[in-house]
């Protein structure tokens, strides 16, 4: 899945004012009392992008003197053009606060700043600054990191019609960003949507991939930008709700007059979780099967634990006898990897057994598209509809 642009690139415009930023050298008795260790990724960029590169940064703060120092490793970016600390909450963009200097021979760029104003100091501590690294490949910012302590967890996720149950064909899309502060147990979530300004409501819902559920949180639509939806201020999550969130148990849903049940949806995922959505039909069978039966597949793989949740939602399949995850790339048949279980309340739904886990090798094959779902019927014992599992 490719990341889709969602908002105007205000950060790039702000970067044109770099020459007006004057950095004052810090005093020799700088004492770091707070340190941020950050990883910059394309998933945090606004808009998101599918960059496979990353960068690391360390920010030290002398809270007593209200001073800041920062270093940024740009060695992964031969096409590096600039980097800055910007003002802006997660999922939003803002003006440059401090520019990083020219990288040294090892690719290390730095900021040595002093005398933050009281306002700047409080904005930094509240998590409303971020680092943006610009390249000639992605001039608006290829990788980004919100400046937050390790007590704050960052979530990023895509929003589109393929995640709806059943899937919806639409040009609308969105980028989702969230942060959970474990110190005050608050969730700050923002989704920047595109081509869905007629949305009538948006929510965080309860439900795993491939499942629909009730509303957990009603999202607020931005007063000046109909494409931006956020959690209300001070939205709190208790320990049980947080555990469900980290297990992939919640999704955002955006309702429109044309699709009241939801036109686009985004499962809220952690950095360790990979989401897959895929069609299931007879044309993917080997050999091809002519049938009106079809379906949609949804899967979530935790690359840290190997836990796999997969659900196949079918339609028009008569007398299904079994369904499995098989080994095999597109166009090839293979043996069974996991036997799917038929839902006790709906014969059209097949899902992985509880506590299904893939080992490291199986995960690699799964992520690289080496598995498929196959649904067997009396009329087509080898499989009537099939869906290659793709990201």
C-alpha positions, 0 to 999 in steps of 0.5 A, a space after each residue: 500500500 502506498 501512502 497518499 498525500 493528505 494535507 498542504 505542505 506548509 513545512 516546505 514553505 516555512 523552510 525557505 526562511 532558514 536564513 532568518 534563523 539565528 542560533 546563539 551558541 550555548 553556554 559552556 556549562 550546559 547540563 542536560 537534564 532531559 534527553 530525547 532519543 528519536 527515530 525519524 521515519 516516512 510514516 510520521 511525515 506529513 503527508 506520509 510516504 513509503 520511504 524505507 530509510 530512517 534517521 536518528 536524532 538525540 536532543 538534550 535539554 538543560 531545563 534549568 537554563 532553558 537551553 537545547 542541543 541536538 544532533 541528527 544522523 543524516 548518513 542514510 541520505 545521500 540526497 540530504 538537502 536540509 533538516 530543521 526543528 519545526 513547531 507542530 503537533 503530530 500529524 500537522 505541519 508548522 514553521 521552522 524553529 531551528 535549522 540543523 547545520 551542515 552535516 560533517 564528514 560522518 553525516 552528523 548535523 547539529 544544533 547548538 542553541 540557547 535561551 529558549 523563550 518560556 513559550 518555546 520551552 513549554 511548547 517543546 515539553 508539551 510535544 508540539 515540536 518535530 524534526 523534519 529531514 528534507 531530501 531531493 527525493 521528497 523535498 517536503 520532508 522524507 522522514 520525521 519524528 515528533 519530539 516526545 519522551 519515551 513515555 509517549 508511544 507513536 502510532 501511524 496508520 493508513 485510512 482507505 476503502 479497502 479496510 472497510 467491511 465489506 470493502 468500499 471502492 473509493 478515491 478517498 483516503 487518509 493518513 492517521 497519526 496518534 500518540 499515547 502519553 502514559 504519564 497522563 493516560 491521554 490519547 491524541 489522534 489526528 487523521 488527515 483525509 482527502 476527497 471526503 469533505 462530505 463526511 458526516 461523522 467519524 469515530 474510533 470504533 471497537 473491532 479487529 481487522 475484518 470486524 465491525 464494532 461499536 463507537 469508542 470515541 467520537 472524533 471532532 471535525 476541524 473548524 477550518 479544514 473539513 478533511 481533518 478529524 481529531 480526538 477531543 482534548 484530554 481523551 483518556 484510555 485506561 489500561 484495558 483500553 490501551 491493551 486493546 489498542 496495542 493489540 490492533 483492536 480499534 479502528 477509525 471510520 469515516 461516514 458519508 451520505 453515499 456510504 453511511 456505514 463507512 466509506 474509509 477506515 483505518 486500523 490503528 496499528 503500532 510500529 510492529 504491526 503490518 496490515 494486509 487487505 486483499 480481494 478473494 475471487 475465482 480469477 486467482 485460482 490455479 486454474 481459474 474458476 468461473 464463479 460469482 462468489 467473492 470476498 475480502 481478506 484482512 490480516 494483521 501481523 505483529 512482527 515482534 511476537 509473530 501473532 497473526 489475525 486474519 479474517 476472510 469475509 465471503 459472499 455467494 459461496 455455496 456449501 463451503 467445506 473448508 478454508 486455509 492459508 496456503 503456501 504459494 506465490 501468485 499463480 502457484 499452488 501449495 500446501 496448507 499453512 494454517 487451517 481457518 475456522 468458520 465463524 459460529 454465527 456467520 458461515 461466510 466468515 473464516 478466521 485464524 484460530 486464537 493465538 496463531 503465531 508465525 515463526 521468523 521464516 514464515 513471517 518473511 514469506 507472509 510479508 513478501 506475498 508468499 501465502 494465499 487464502 483458499 476457500 473450498 466447496 463441493 463443486 470446487 474441491 481444490 478451491 473456488 475462490 482465492 486471495 493472494 495475501 498482499 500488503 
